Amino acid sequence: SESSFLLGNAQIVDWPVVYSNDGFCKLSGYHRADVMQKSSTCSFMYGELTDKKTIEKVRQTFDNYESNCFEILLYKKNRTPVWFYMQIAPIRNEHEKVVLFLCTFKDITLFKQPIEDDSTKGWTKFARLTRALTNSRSVLQQLTPMNKAEVVHKHSRLAEVLQLGSDILPQYKQEAPKTPPHIILHYCAFKTTWDWVILILTFYTAIMVPYNVSFKTKQNNIAWLVLDSVVDVIFLVDIVLNFHTTFVGPGGEVISDPKLIRMNYLKTWFVIDLLSCLPYDIINAFENVDEGISSLFSSLKVVRLLRLGRVARKLDHYLEYGAAVLVLLVCVFGLVAHWLACIWYSIGDYEVIDELTNTIKTDSWLYQLALSIGTPYRYNSTGSGQWEGGPSKDSLYISSLYFTMTSLTTIGFGNIAPTTDGEKIFSVAMMMVGSLLYATIFGNVTTIFQQMYANTNRYHEMLNNVRDFLKLYQVPKGLSERVMDYIVSTWSMSKGIDTEKV
């Protein structure tokens, strides 16, 4: 059973309590703050039924620094009378001088006659005995130890809580449900790893697809074709896995019924996942495909951006972390700038050469860029009869990204500027999008930094208030230093947490 004891200072008059353990607090009903500095004879727990002779014997034991034990009736904080077995033992230092008293207590009410208090006055002895037996049974039931399985479960749960930085598993993760052999648990290690692979490939798709469509990079490069084909196969495998993966139902339960899993996936993400997995690159790679159909398939590759819907399914787990939100916003900003750069180049590439008259527009930003970097467009009259030259694709992409970044961040140097009507319309739309993104990102950054420094600001505000108080009331220097030391040391341990509120 849990021990209950007090430590009293034997060097001071009336032997005040210097320490009370949790067992005594539970036994007596008093908080530790109520007990501290009171007499360790427990005179604050005496009542009308406490035996006067026993009180005197306790007093003599403390006066004579002796070791003794008593059966004494004391009162809890709610004035309930309880029989205690009280043991008093003096503690000596190396000079054989008594410095402390150790007082231990055990509840022996079950072994004593029923107590006649105000609530039982007038009762027969049999009635008081019946009530005592009833109370004894309820107490014994409370003291009955848990079985081994329950103890282990509680211990493991406590161990989980103590592992800082690890997620506390929901109830359904503690008890793995029984699933058919071909069904995968959605929170197992394999599925988590697979989801991260899908996430990385999704970002790869979001970057490469717009670039390939706008810059018309023919997939004649076997290495890139093989890589894109492998990505397509992985996403097709993901569709198959999703048909065999459990999900959490509306009531928080794990759904492992294959039929329900299939119906849920068909209703939600199946169509989007299927459209994003069609092998557009392989179809577009055949040389005998008509140019119109080829350009159509190149445009259809943009459908792969629907894979970003997978990212949205993961974000809600990380939105509570400020650093994760910050990284996410920066990634979104860079991704939008990349997409807009591809569109900006596509508009310039479409307008720089007039296909009806086969002339070049000198006011296009591509023509101006070609002149400024020394790689002008030239007309090949002897060969293909087409316009050739111009900046390289790398230079064009970097220049496009530079223009979109300066526009989105509202800087706009003007060395690359829209001149045609199409370019100006797109620039207006981009500025509107950029202003919203800019406000969102900087608004969130401000909020994140305010949250980071909120506790620090509260700490300094508290210190300033205490210093002003000490100056106003001219508190002595020694006491002022002790007060400040107490505040600083308390804060260093609690980190500003309101323990009462928690």
C-alpha positions as CSV (number, residue, x, y, z in Angstrom):
1,S,0.0,0.0,0.0
2,E,1.1,3.6,-0.5
3,S,3.0,5.1,2.4
4,S,1.7,8.2,4.1
5,F,4.1,10.3,6.1
6,L,5.1,13.8,7.4
7,L,8.5,15.3,8.2
8,G,8.6,17.8,11.0
9,N,11.4,20.2,12.1
10,A,12.6,19.1,15.5
11,Q,14.6,22.4,16.0
12,I,11.7,24.8,16.0
13,V,8.9,25.3,18.6
14,D,5.8,23.1,17.9
15,W,7.7,21.1,15.4
16,P,6.3,22.5,12.1
17,V,5.8,20.2,9.0
18,V,8.5,20.7,6.4
19,Y,7.3,18.0,4.0
20,S,4.1,16.0,3.3
21,N,4.0,13.3,0.8
22,D,1.1,12.6,-1.6
23,G,-0.1,9.6,0.4
24,F,-0.8,11.7,3.4
25,C,-2.6,14.4,1.3
26,K,-4.9,11.7,-0.1
27,L,-5.4,10.1,3.3
28,S,-6.2,13.4,5.2
29,G,-7.9,15.3,2.4
30,Y,-5.6,18.3,3.0
31,H,-3.5,19.9,0.2
32,R,0.3,20.0,0.8
33,A,0.1,23.8,1.1
34,D,-2.5,23.5,3.9
35,V,-0.3,21.1,5.9
36,M,3.1,23.0,5.6
37,Q,4.2,24.9,8.7
38,K,1.4,23.3,10.8
39,S,2.5,21.2,13.8
40,S,3.6,17.7,13.0
41,T,1.7,16.4,16.1
42,C,-1.4,16.8,13.7
43,S,-3.1,19.0,16.2
44,F,-5.0,20.6,13.3
45,M,-6.7,17.2,12.8
46,Y,-7.9,16.8,16.4
47,G,-11.6,16.8,17.1
48,E,-14.2,16.2,19.8
49,L,-13.8,12.4,19.6
50,T,-10.0,12.5,19.8
51,D,-8.8,10.9,23.0
52,K,-7.2,13.5,25.4
53,K,-4.9,11.0,27.0
54,T,-3.5,9.9,23.6
55,I,-3.0,13.6,22.7
56,E,-0.9,14.1,25.8
57,K,1.1,11.0,25.1
58,V,1.9,12.3,21.5
59,R,3.0,15.6,23.0
60,Q,5.3,13.9,25.5
61,T,6.8,11.8,22.7
62,F,7.8,14.9,20.8
63,D,9.0,16.7,23.9
64,N,11.3,13.8,24.9
65,Y,12.4,13.1,21.3
66,E,11.3,9.5,21.7
67,S,10.1,6.8,19.2
68,N,6.5,5.6,19.8
69,C,3.3,4.5,18.1
70,F,-0.4,5.2,18.8
71,E,-3.9,4.4,17.7
72,I,-5.6,7.8,17.5
73,L,-8.8,9.1,16.0
74,L,-8.3,12.2,13.8
75,Y,-10.5,14.2,11.5
76,K,-10.1,14.7,7.7
77,K,-10.4,18.1,6.1
78,N,-14.1,17.4,5.5
79,R,-14.4,16.6,9.3
80,T,-14.9,12.9,8.7
81,P,-13.5,10.9,11.7
82,V,-10.9,8.3,10.8
83,W,-8.8,5.9,13.0
84,F,-5.0,6.2,12.3
85,Y,-2.1,4.0,13.4
86,M,0.5,6.8,14.0
87,Q,4.2,6.0,14.3
88,I,6.7,8.7,15.4
89,A,10.5,8.3,14.9
90,P,13.2,10.9,15.6
91,I,15.9,11.4,12.9
92,R,19.4,12.3,14.1
93,N,22.3,14.0,12.3
94,E,25.9,13.0,12.4
95,H,26.3,14.7,15.8
96,E,23.5,12.6,17.3
97,K,21.2,15.6,17.5
98,V,17.5,15.1,16.6
99,V,16.8,17.4,13.6
100,L,13.6,15.8,12.2
101,F,10.6,13.8,13.2
102,L,9.2,11.2,10.8
103,C,5.5,10.5,11.3
104,T,3.9,7.7,9.4
105,F,0.1,7.0,9.2
106,K,-2.1,4.0,8.3
107,D,-5.8,4.0,8.1
108,I,-7.1,1.3,10.6
109,T,-10.8,2.3,10.6
110,L,-11.8,-1.1,9.2
111,F,-10.4,-2.8,12.3
112,K,-12.1,-0.5,14.9
113,Q,-15.6,-0.3,16.3
114,P,-18.0,1.9,14.1
115,I,-17.6,5.5,15.0
116,E,-20.6,7.3,16.5
117,D,-20.6,10.7,14.8
118,D,-23.4,13.3,14.2
119,S,-24.8,11.4,11.2
120,T,-25.2,8.1,13.2
121,K,-26.4,9.4,16.6
122,G,-29.4,7.5,17.8
123,W,-28.5,4.5,15.5
124,T,-28.4,1.1,17.1
125,K,-25.0,-0.6,17.3
126,F,-26.1,-3.1,14.7
127,A,-27.0,-0.3,12.2
128,R,-23.6,1.4,12.8
129,L,-21.8,-1.9,12.3
130,T,-23.8,-2.5,9.0
131,R,-22.7,0.9,7.7
132,A,-19.1,0.2,8.6
133,L,-19.1,-3.2,6.8
134,T,-20.6,-1.5,3.7
135,N,-17.9,1.2,3.7
136,S,-15.3,-1.5,4.3
137,R,-16.4,-3.4,1.2
138,S,-16.3,-0.3,-1.0
139,V,-12.8,0.6,0.3
140,L,-11.6,-3.0,-0.3
141,Q,-12.9,-3.0,-3.9
142,Q,-11.0,0.3,-4.5
143,L,-7.8,-1.3,-3.0
144,T,-8.1,-4.5,-5.1
145,P,-5.1,-4.5,-7.5
146,M,-5.7,-4.6,-11.2
147,N,-5.0,-7.7,-13.1
148,K,-1.7,-8.0,-14.9
149,A,-3.1,-7.3,-18.4
150,E,-4.7,-4.0,-17.2
151,V,-1.4,-2.9,-15.6
152,V,0.6,-3.6,-18.7
153,H,-1.9,-1.7,-20.8
154,K,-1.8,1.3,-18.6
155,H,2.0,1.2,-18.5
156,S,2.4,1.0,-22.2
157,R,0.0,4.0,-22.6
158,L,2.0,6.0,-20.2
159,A,5.2,5.1,-22.0
160,E,3.6,6.4,-25.2
161,V,2.8,9.7,-23.6
162,L,6.3,10.1,-22.2
163,Q,7.9,9.6,-25.6
164,L,8.2,13.3,-26.5
165,G,7.8,14.1,-30.2
166,S,5.9,10.9,-31.0
167,D,2.3,10.9,-31.9
168,I,-0.2,9.6,-29.4
169,L,-2.0,6.9,-31.3
170,P,-5.8,7.1,-31.6
171,Q,-7.9,4.4,-30.0
172,Y,-8.1,2.4,-33.2
173,K,-4.3,2.2,-33.5
174,Q,-3.9,0.6,-30.1
175,E,-5.8,-2.5,-31.1
176,A,-5.1,-3.6,-34.6
177,P,-8.3,-4.7,-36.2
178,K,-8.6,-8.1,-37.8
179,T,-8.4,-7.7,-41.6
180,P,-8.6,-10.1,-44.5
181,P,-5.2,-11.2,-45.8
182,H,-5.2,-9.0,-48.9
183,I,-6.3,-5.8,-47.0
184,I,-3.6,-3.3,-45.9
185,L,-3.9,-1.1,-42.8
186,H,-3.8,2.5,-43.8
187,Y,-1.4,3.4,-40.9
188,C,1.1,0.6,-41.3
189,A,4.8,1.3,-42.0
190,F,4.6,0.1,-45.6
191,K,1.6,2.4,-46.5
192,T,3.2,5.4,-44.8
193,T,6.5,4.9,-46.8
194,W,4.5,4.4,-50.0
195,D,2.5,7.6,-49.4
196,W,5.7,9.6,-49.1
197,V,7.0,8.1,-52.3
198,I,3.7,9.1,-54.0
199,L,4.0,12.6,-52.5
200,I,7.6,13.1,-54.0
201,L,6.5,11.8,-57.4
202,T,3.5,14.2,-57.3
203,F,5.8,17.2,-56.9
204,Y,8.0,15.9,-59.7
205,T,4.9,15.7,-61.9
206,A,3.8,19.2,-60.9
207,I,7.1,20.6,-61.9
208,M,7.9,18.7,-65.1
209,V,4.5,18.4,-66.8
210,P,3.9,22.2,-67.3
211,Y,7.5,22.6,-68.4
212,N,7.2,19.8,-71.0
213,V,3.9,21.1,-72.3
214,S,4.9,24.8,-72.7
215,F,8.5,24.3,-73.9
216,K,7.4,21.5,-76.3
217,T,10.2,19.1,-75.2
218,K,9.8,16.1,-77.5
219,Q,10.1,12.9,-75.6
220,N,12.7,11.5,-77.9
221,N,15.1,11.2,-75.0
222,I,14.8,7.5,-74.0
223,A,15.9,8.2,-70.4
224,W,13.1,10.7,-69.7
225,L,10.6,8.5,-71.5
226,V,11.5,5.5,-69.3
227,L,11.5,7.6,-66.1
228,D,8.0,9.0,-66.9
229,S,6.8,5.5,-67.8
230,V,8.0,4.2,-64.4
231,V,6.2,7.1,-62.7
232,D,3.0,6.1,-64.5
233,V,3.4,2.5,-63.5
234,I,3.9,3.5,-59.8
235,F,0.7,5.6,-59.9
236,L,-1.2,2.7,-61.5
237,V,0.0,0.4,-58.7
238,D,-1.1,3.1,-56.2
239,I,-4.6,2.8,-57.6
240,V,-4.6,-1.0,-57.1
241,L,-3.3,-0.5,-53.5
242,N,-6.0,2.0,-52.7
243,F,-8.6,-0.6,-53.6
244,H,-7.1,-2.8,-50.8
245,T,-6.4,-0.2,-48.1
246,T,-8.5,0.4,-45.0
247,F,-9.9,3.8,-44.2
248,V,-11.4,5.5,-41.2
249,G,-15.2,5.7,-41.1
250,P,-17.3,8.6,-39.9
251,G,-17.5,7.1,-36.4
252,G,-13.7,6.8,-36.1
253,E,-13.8,3.1,-36.8
254,V,-11.5,1.2,-39.2
255,I,-13.4,0.0,-42.3
256,S,-11.8,-3.3,-43.6
257,D,-14.7,-4.7,-45.6
258,P,-13.3,-5.0,-49.2
259,K,-16.7,-4.0,-50.7
260,L,-17.0,-0.9,-48.6
261,I,-13.4,0.1,-49.4
262,R,-14.0,-0.3,-53.2
263,M,-17.2,1.8,-53.1
264,N,-15.5,4.5,-51.0
265,Y,-12.6,4.8,-53.4
266,L,-14.8,4.8,-56.5
267,K,-16.9,7.6,-55.1
268,T,-13.9,9.8,-54.1
269,W,-10.5,9.8,-55.8
270,F,-10.7,7.0,-58.4
271,V,-11.6,9.1,-61.5
272,I,-9.0,11.8,-60.7
273,D,-6.3,9.2,-60.1
274,L,-7.2,7.3,-63.3
275,L,-7.1,10.4,-65.5
276,S,-3.7,11.4,-64.1
277,C,-2.3,8.0,-64.8
278,L,-3.0,7.6,-68.6
279,P,0.3,7.1,-70.5
280,Y,0.2,10.3,-72.5
281,D,4.0,10.3,-73.0
282,I,4.1,6.8,-74.6
283,I,1.2,7.7,-77.0
284,N,2.9,11.0,-77.9
285,A,6.2,9.3,-78.5
286,F,5.1,7.5,-81.7
287,E,6.3,9.3,-84.8
288,N,3.3,8.5,-86.9
289,V,0.9,10.4,-84.6
290,D,-0.7,13.4,-86.3
291,E,0.7,16.7,-85.1
292,G,-2.8,17.9,-83.9
293,I,-3.3,14.8,-81.9
294,S,0.2,15.0,-80.6
295,S,-0.3,18.6,-79.3
296,L,-3.7,17.4,-77.9
297,F,-2.0,14.7,-75.9
298,S,0.7,17.1,-74.8
299,S,-2.0,19.4,-73.4
300,L,-3.8,16.5,-71.7
301,K,-0.6,15.9,-69.7
302,V,-1.7,18.9,-67.6
303,V,-4.4,16.6,-66.2
304,R,-1.6,15.0,-64.2
305,L,-1.6,18.1,-62.0
306,L,-4.8,16.6,-60.4
307,R,-2.4,14.3,-58.5
308,L,-1.9,17.3,-56.2
309,G,-5.2,16.3,-54.7
310,R,-3.2,13.6,-52.9
311,V,-1.1,16.3,-51.2
312,A,-4.3,17.9,-49.9
313,R,-5.2,14.7,-48.2
314,K,-2.0,14.8,-46.2
315,L,-1.9,18.5,-45.3
316,D,-4.4,18.5,-42.4
317,H,-1.9,16.4,-40.3
318,Y,0.8,19.2,-40.4
319,L,-1.1,22.5,-40.4
320,E,-0.7,22.8,-36.6
321,Y,3.1,23.2,-36.9
322,G,4.2,26.7,-37.8
323,A,7.5,25.6,-39.5
324,A,5.5,23.1,-41.7
325,V,3.1,25.8,-42.7
326,L,6.0,28.2,-43.6
327,V,7.7,25.6,-45.7
328,L,4.4,24.7,-47.4
329,L,3.7,28.3,-48.3
330,V,7.1,28.8,-49.8
331,C,6.7,25.6,-51.9
332,V,3.3,26.8,-53.1
333,F,4.7,30.2,-54.0
334,G,7.6,28.6,-55.9
335,L,5.2,26.2,-57.7
336,V,2.8,28.9,-58.7
337,A,5.7,31.0,-60.0
338,H,7.0,28.0,-62.0
339,W,3.5,27.4,-63.6
340,L,3.1,31.1,-64.4
341,A,6.6,31.2,-66.0
342,C,5.6,28.3,-68.3
343,I,2.4,30.1,-69.3
344,W,4.3,33.4,-69.8
345,Y,6.8,31.7,-72.2
346,S,3.9,30.0,-74.1
347,I,2.2,33.4,-74.7
348,G,5.5,34.9,-76.0
349,D,6.3,31.8,-78.1
350,Y,2.8,32.0,-79.6
351,E,2.9,35.7,-80.4
352,V,6.6,36.2,-81.5
353,I,6.1,34.8,-85.0
354,D,3.0,35.6,-87.1
355,E,2.3,32.4,-88.9
356,L,0.0,34.0,-91.5
357,T,2.6,36.5,-92.8
358,N,5.7,34.5,-91.5
359,T,7.0,37.7,-89.9
360,I,8.4,38.3,-86.5
361,K,6.9,40.8,-84.0
362,T,9.6,43.1,-82.8
363,D,7.5,44.2,-79.8
364,S,7.3,40.7,-78.3
365,W,9.3,40.2,-75.0
366,L,11.1,37.2,-76.6
367,Y,12.4,39.3,-79.5
368,Q,13.6,42.0,-77.1
369,L,15.3,39.4,-74.9
370,A,17.0,37.8,-77.9
371,L,18.4,41.2,-78.9
372,S,19.6,42.0,-75.3
373,I,21.5,38.8,-74.8
374,G,23.0,38.7,-78.3
375,T,21.1,35.7,-79.8
376,P,18.7,37.4,-82.3
377,Y,16.1,35.6,-84.4
378,R,17.1,35.1,-88.1
379,Y,15.2,34.1,-91.1
380,N,16.5,31.0,-93.0
381,S,15.6,31.8,-96.6
382,T,17.8,29.2,-98.2
383,G,16.8,26.2,-96.1
384,S,13.5,25.6,-94.3
385,G,12.2,29.1,-94.8
386,Q,11.5,29.4,-91.1
387,W,12.7,31.7,-88.3
388,E,15.6,30.3,-86.4
389,G,18.0,31.3,-83.6
390,G,16.8,33.0,-80.5
391,P,17.7,32.3,-76.8
392,S,18.2,28.8,-75.6
393,K,15.5,27.0,-73.7
394,D,17.4,27.2,-70.4
395,S,17.8,31.0,-70.8
396,L,14.1,31.4,-71.8
397,Y,12.9,29.5,-68.7
398,I,15.2,31.4,-66.3
399,S,14.1,34.7,-67.8
400,S,10.4,33.7,-67.5
401,L,10.8,32.6,-63.9
402,Y,12.7,35.8,-63.1
403,F,9.8,37.9,-64.6
404,T,7.1,36.0,-62.7
405,M,9.0,36.1,-59.4
406,T,9.5,39.9,-59.7
407,S,5.8,40.3,-60.5
408,L,4.5,38.0,-57.8
409,T,6.7,39.7,-55.1
410,T,5.6,43.2,-56.4
411,I,9.1,44.3,-57.2
412,G,9.0,44.4,-61.1
413,F,12.3,45.8,-62.4
414,G,10.9,46.4,-65.9
415,N,13.8,44.9,-67.9
416,I,11.4,42.2,-69.0
417,A,8.1,43.9,-69.7
418,P,4.8,42.9,-71.4
419,T,4.2,44.7,-74.7
420,T,1.5,42.9,-76.7
421,D,-2.1,42.8,-75.6
422,G,-2.0,39.1,-74.6
423,E,1.1,39.7,-72.5
424,K,-0.5,42.7,-70.7
425,I,-3.8,40.8,-70.0
426,F,-1.8,37.9,-68.5
427,S,0.4,40.3,-66.5
428,V,-2.7,41.9,-64.9
429,A,-4.1,38.5,-64.0
430,M,-0.7,37.4,-62.5
431,M,-0.5,40.6,-60.4
432,M,-3.9,39.9,-58.9
433,V,-2.9,36.3,-58.1
434,G,0.5,37.6,-56.8
435,S,-1.1,40.1,-54.5
436,L,-3.2,37.4,-52.8
437,L,-0.3,35.0,-52.5
438,Y,2.0,37.7,-51.2
439,A,-0.6,38.8,-48.5
440,T,-1.3,35.2,-47.5
441,I,2.3,34.3,-47.1
442,F,3.4,37.4,-45.2
443,G,0.2,37.3,-43.1
444,N,1.0,33.7,-42.0
445,V,4.7,34.5,-41.4
446,T,3.7,37.3,-39.1
447,T,1.3,35.1,-37.2
448,I,3.9,32.3,-36.9
449,F,6.5,34.6,-35.5
450,Q,4.0,36.2,-33.1
451,Q,3.2,32.7,-31.8
452,M,6.9,31.9,-31.4
453,Y,7.6,35.0,-29.4
454,A,4.3,35.2,-27.5
455,N,5.7,33.4,-24.4
456,T,8.9,35.5,-24.4
457,N,6.9,38.8,-24.6
458,R,4.7,37.6,-21.7
459,Y,7.8,36.8,-19.7
460,H,9.4,40.2,-20.2
461,E,6.1,41.9,-19.5
462,M,5.8,40.0,-16.2
463,L,9.4,40.9,-15.1
464,N,8.8,44.6,-15.9
465,N,5.6,44.6,-13.8
466,V,7.4,43.0,-10.8
467,R,10.3,45.4,-11.1
468,D,7.9,48.4,-11.1
469,F,6.0,46.9,-8.1
470,L,9.2,46.5,-6.1
471,K,10.3,50.1,-6.9
472,L,6.9,51.5,-6.1
473,Y,6.7,49.9,-2.6
474,Q,10.5,50.3,-2.0
475,V,11.0,46.6,-1.2
476,P,14.4,45.9,0.4
477,K,17.2,44.9,-2.0
478,G,17.7,41.4,-0.6
479,L,14.0,40.5,-0.8
480,S,13.7,42.0,-4.3
481,E,16.6,39.8,-5.5
482,R,14.9,36.7,-3.9
483,V,11.6,37.6,-5.6
484,M,13.3,38.0,-9.0
485,D,15.3,34.7,-8.6
486,Y,12.0,32.9,-7.7
487,I,10.2,34.2,-10.8
488,V,13.1,33.4,-13.2
489,S,13.7,29.9,-11.8
490,T,9.9,29.1,-11.8
491,W,9.7,30.3,-15.4
492,S,12.7,28.2,-16.5
493,M,11.0,25.1,-15.2
494,S,7.4,25.7,-16.3
495,K,8.2,27.7,-19.5
496,G,5.2,29.9,-18.8
497,I,2.7,27.0,-18.8
498,D,-0.4,27.7,-16.8
499,T,-0.5,24.4,-14.8
500,E,-3.8,25.1,-13.2
501,K,-5.5,25.7,-16.6
502,V,-3.8,22.5,-18.1
